[in-house]
Amino acid sequence: MIIKKFHGESIKDARQNAYEALGKDCVVLETTAEDADREATVSVLVNDERGSGGREAVHAAPDQEEGDFIPRSIRKVKKLITEGVVNQFKPEIAKAENSGPHNTGHETTPASPQEGPAAKLMESPGQSDETGLSFFEQQGHPGQIDPRPEVQGDVSTAATGEEKNLQQRLDRLEGIISAGSQYMSHPVYLRLTEAGVPASMTGLWFKEVAMKGIDPFSQSRSFAKELAGIVRNKLSRAQPEGPVGSNLLFMGPAGAGKSTLIMKLASNAGFSDGNRVAVVAIEPPDTFVPYSILKSFAIDRGLSCYSVKTRVDLEQLQDELSNYDRVLFDTPALPMDPGEGLSLFSDIRQIISSVHPLEIHFTVNATLEGSLLGEEYTADYLSESDCLALTHMDETPRRGAVVPLMAGSGCKIRYISEGRQPEAGIRRFDADRFAEEILPL
């Protein structure tokens, strides 16, 4: 692999220059903001002298001097952490950076798979050499393939035990990156990434099929069928088992769509037909609760709606709530500040501690990629939740962006909300249908 640098007046301009040269599927490893002495820079990972889709890559200007030298491997992982790829490297990065200066006085030689099986793996698997055999056929059993590139040159880190361990783990990460990068021009790969599935996850799915000996280029139909089966299998783990509970609580940040989802459930014939439904708004003391559209909706529809501030309030209401088949609990918006959000969530848990059984749904606005779908914000809430509820699904073509959240949380998904009308736009999660939406074949 080769690391190329592109420059511009701003990071946005430099990134656009990289996209124009290599395509929007290129892997950006690092960005450096502009200052008085130099332009903004983005560092991009490419396979060879030609970029994605066969366009000729623009060669970068010579490296400019930087301030304190940080090993290339550590800088790369820092960037990957922001993409949610290798969070497990955080402790090692902190240790490596705190272990002292690493200025070797020269740049690291980029990893370059010029020899060995790694170089062949980066070629199209359908290609063959003078033997007339494809790479998979030459290698024998697919499980014997080692896609990691051979690292040449100085590793640019001091020979400490901690950094050696970090380098070994980075080598394994390089294998994942190189194994996925060879498929970037494949139509199905592009379809998945355009649908929002992260490139890292897409590459691992491709690798899983390729390791079974199915060539994505020369056996495209069999490959697509096998890949679709893997996607369905991954998503089926989020399929809930058993009937809907009698008490459902919905929580999430502002704009997640909790109140609209509750209104849809209360109006949906499949959910409410033959059932008596009540709505309870939880309003902890000292929590500002603005005008609630949910209360107005309940009054207009003749639904029973209650407000509680403390655990005692809810306990006194329990006898009355026992007359209803389904009780939907609405909650205040969780603040974006983790400390404030967890404090509010703790208050809510105390208030509702007397309700059993209780099914907690963490509500996610599918249009908000980035921090609101990131592990750092959602991890603590998801560990206390039973289900995910996905809203605003009709407003984004990148539905696959929620797949890592599904895979990482272990939560089930009961409901998907689409549209703004309370009377429609609610459906049960179906793994096969969702797989077809992100990978139509």
N, C-alpha and C positions, 0 to 999 in steps of 0.2 A: 504493500500500500504506500501511497505518496501523500504527503500533506502539502497543500498549496495554499498560498495566502492571496487574498484579494483586498484592495484598498478602495477607499472612498471618503468623501467629505464627512460622512456619518456612518454609523454601523449599518443603518438601513440601506445606504447607497452601496456600501461594500458588500452586503449580503445580496443586493440585487445584481451586482456585477457577477457574483458567484453563481447565482441562479441563471443568469443569461448565458454563462459559459458552460455550466455543467447540468443545468436543469434543476427544478425545485425539489428533487428527491436527493440532492447531495447532502452529505452528513457534515453539518457544521460542528466542529469540535470546540472552537474558542472564538471569542470576540474581544477586541481591544478598542476602547473608546478613543476618539480623536482628542488631541490637545494642541497646544501652541506650536509644537515642534514636529508633529507627525499626523498623518491621516488615520482615520479609523481602519481597523484591520479585522478580517474574519479568516480563520484557518479552516480549510475544508479537506475532508478525507476522500481520496479518489483511488481507484484501483490501479490505473495506469496512466499513460499519456493522453488518453482520450476520456472525456467525461461521460456522464450518464446520457444514454440515448445516442451515443456515437458522435456528439458534437466535439469539436476540437477544443481542448482546455486552454484557457489563457494563462500563460506562465506568470507567476507572481514576481513582484519586484524583490530584490534581495532583502533578507531579514534586516530589520532595523534594530538598533540597540534597545534593550529594555532595562528597567530598573533592576531591582533585586531578582536574580535568576531563580525561577521555580522549575523543577524538573518537568519535562514535557509530559511524562506519565501522570504526574499529579495534576497538572493543569487540565489534561484531557478528562480525567475522572471527575474533576470539579464541574466541568461542563456537563458531563453525562449525568451527574447527580441532579442537576437542575431539570433534566429531561425525565427524571424518574426511572432511570435504567439501573443504576448500581448504588442504591442507598446503603447497601451493606458495606461499602467502602468508607463510609464517613469516619469511623474510629481510626482506620489506618491513615487516612489523609491527615487528620489532626496530629497523630503521632509523628508522621514523616515530616510535616512542616515545622514541628516544634523541636526536632532533633538537631537543629543547627543549620548553618549555611551549606549550600550544595553547589556553589559556583565553580564549575569545572573550567570556565574560561572559553568554552566552545559549545556550539549547538549539538543537540543529540542527532545522530543519524537516524532518519525515519526507518521504521520497520519496512523491509522490502522482501516480499516473497519471490525471490528470483529462482529458487531451486526447491526441490522436494515436492511432496504431494500437495502442499498448500497452494503452490503456483498453479497446479493443474485444477485444483478445486475452484480457483477464481475464474477459470475459463468456463464457458458454457458447458454444463455437464454432458450435453449431447455431442460435443466435439470429440474427435478422436485423433490420435497421432499416427505415426507410420505403421503401427501394429494393426491399425484398422479397428481397434477396440476402444469403446468409450472409457472414460475415467472410472466409472463405477464397475465396469466389467474387469478392468485391469486390477482394481483393488481387491476384488473378491468380496467377502462379506462386508456389507455396508457398515457394520459396527466397528470395523477396523480403521475407518477413515479418521484421520486427525486433521481438522481444518485449520489448526493454529499456524499462523505464519512464522517462518524462522526469523528471529530478530538478529540483525547484524549491527555491529558497531557498539560504541559505548552506551551503557544503559543509563548513564547520567545520574546515578544515585550512589551514595556511599554504601559500602558493603556491610551494612548493619543487618542484623537478623530481621528487624521489623520491615525494613525496606525491601529485603529479598522476598519476604512473604508477600508484600504488596505487589512487587514486580511479577511474581508467579501468578497472582490472581489477575493482574492486568493482562498477562499472556493469555489466560483463559478467556478474558473478555475480548481480546483481539480476535480470538477464534470465532466468537459469536458474531462480531462485527463483520469479519471477512466472509463468514459463511452466509450472511444475509445480503452483503453488498453485491454478490454476483447475480442476484435475482432482481435487482432494482429495475431492470428494463422489462421484466415479465409483465404482461397485461394484468394478470390476477394480482400480482404484488402491487401494482399501481392502483388497481381498483380498491384493494383493502386499505391502503394508506390514504387514498382520497376519501374513503368513507370514515376516516378518523382513527383507524387502528394504528397504534404506534409502529414505526418501522422496525424497532427492536423485536416486538412481539410477532410481527408479520414474518421477519426473517427466521425466527425460531420455528414458526409453523412450517415454513417452507423447508427448513432443514429437517424437521421431523418426518416429512413425507419423503424427502430425498434420501434420507438414511434407510428407507425401506427399499431403495433401489429403483424408485420411480423417477424418471428424468422429466423435469418440468417443461423442457423444451421439445423433446422428441416424442414424449408421451403425454401431451398436454391434456387430452381428455381424461385419461386415467388419473393424472396428477390433480386436476381440478376436482374430480369426484372424491378422491382421497382427502384433499384439503378441506372440502366442504364438510366431510364427515368429522374431521378434527375440530372444525369451528363449532359444529353442532354439539359435539361431545363436550367441549369446553363450556359452552353456554348452558347446556342441560344441567350443569351443576347448580345453576341459579334457579332452576325450576322448583317451586315450592311443592311440598307434599302435604296432604291433609287439607281439611276444610278451613275456611276463613274463621278467625277467632271472633269472639263476641266483643272484645275491647281492643280498639286499634288506636294507637297514639302516633301522631305525625309531627316530626321536628325537622329543622333545617334552617339555613341562613335566610336572610331577607331575599325575596324574589324567587325562592325555591318552588313556590306554587302549592304550599300546604293547604291553604284555605280553599283555593279553587279545586284541588283534588278532593277535599272533604265534601264540597258542594256537589261535585260530580258523583261521588259514591252515594251520597244521600238521595240524589235524584235518579240514580240508575236503577232501572226495573230489576235487573238481574241481582243487584245487591240488596235492594230494599223491598222487593215484592214479597209480600207475606210476612215481612219483618217490621217490627216497630223500631225506629231509629231515633236516637237522641244525640245531640251535639253538646260537648262540654268544652268551654274555653278555659284553659289554665292561665291565670294571671298572677304570678308570684308577687308578693309585696315589694314595693320599691322598684317595680318594673313598669316602664312607661308603655302603655298599650294604646295605640292610636285607634281611630274609628275602625270598627270591625265590620267588613262587608259580610262576613259569615253570619253575624247576628241578624243583620237586616235580611239576609237570604232566608234564614231559618224562620223568621217572623212571616215573610211573604209566603213561604211554602207550608206554613202551619207545622213546622217541626219544633220539637221541644229543644230549647237551647238554655244552657246553664253556664254560669261563671263561678269559678272557685279560686280562692287566693291561698288557702292553706290546706294542710292535710286534714285538719278538723272539719273544714267546710266540705271536703269531699266525703269524709266518713259519714257526716250527717246526711249526705245526699244518696248514700249507697242504697238504702231501702227503696227509694223512688226509682233509681236507675235500674234496679233489678227487674222492673216491669218491662224493660226494653230488651229486644233481641240483640241489637247492635248499638254500641256506644262509641262515637268517634271523638277523640280528644285532640283539640287544637292547642298549639303552644306558641309563645312569643318567638320571634326570629332570633336565632343564635348569633351573637356578635362574631365578627371576623377575628377579633383578638382571642387567641386560644385560652388565656386565663379567664377572661370574662365569660367566654362561651361555656367552658367546662363548669364554671361556678353556677351559671344559670341552669345548665343541664342537671347539676347536682340538686338544685332547689326543686326542679320539676320532678326528679325521681323521688324526693322525699314526700312531695305532695301526693304523688300517685302510688305510694308504696302499699296502700291497702287494696289496690285493684288487682284481682287475679281471676283468670289468666289475662295477661297483657301482651300484645304484639306491638313492638316498637318499630316504626318505619322511618328511616332516614331519607328525607326527600331531596332529590338532586335535580337541578335544572340542567338538562342535557346540553343546552346551548352555551353554557359557561365552562369552556375548557380552561385548563390552567390551574390556578390555585384552588378553586372551589372543587375541583375533581382530584386534587393532589393528595398524596398520602399524608403529608404533614398536617393538613387541616382536617381530614376526614377520619384518620386512624382511630382516635379516641372515641369518637361518636359511633363509628361502625362496630367497634368492639362491644358496645352496649346495645346494639340494634339487632333485630331479628330479620329485617327485610330492608331492601332498597325500594324506593318508589321513584320512577323516572318521569319527569314532567317536561313540557315544551318539546316533545320529541318531533312534532311536525315542523318545528322551526329551524331544524338543522339537518343538513345532508351528511354530517359527520357523526352519525350515531355510534360508530365504532369507538369513539373517544371514551365511552363509559365502560368498554370491555375490561381494561385493566382494573377499574374499580370493582367490577363484578368478580374478577379472578382473585384479586388481592383481599377482598373483604370476607369472603366465605358466606356472605349474606344471600338470602333468597330474594327474588323479585316477584311481587304479586301484581303490581299495577303499573301500567304505562298510561300517561295522560297526554292527550293531543288536543289542540284547539283551546279556545277560551270559553266556549258555551258550556254552562253547567249541565245541560241536559244530554250532552254527547261527549264523545272523545275520551272515553275511558275503556280500557281493555285489560284483560289478564295477560301476564307475560307468557309468551310461548317461544321456547328456545328455537324451534325449527323456523318459525316466522321471522324471528329476529336475525337468525343466521342468513336467511334469504335476503333480508333488507340490507345487510352489510356486504354480502357476497352473492349477488344475483347471478346465476349461471344458466 
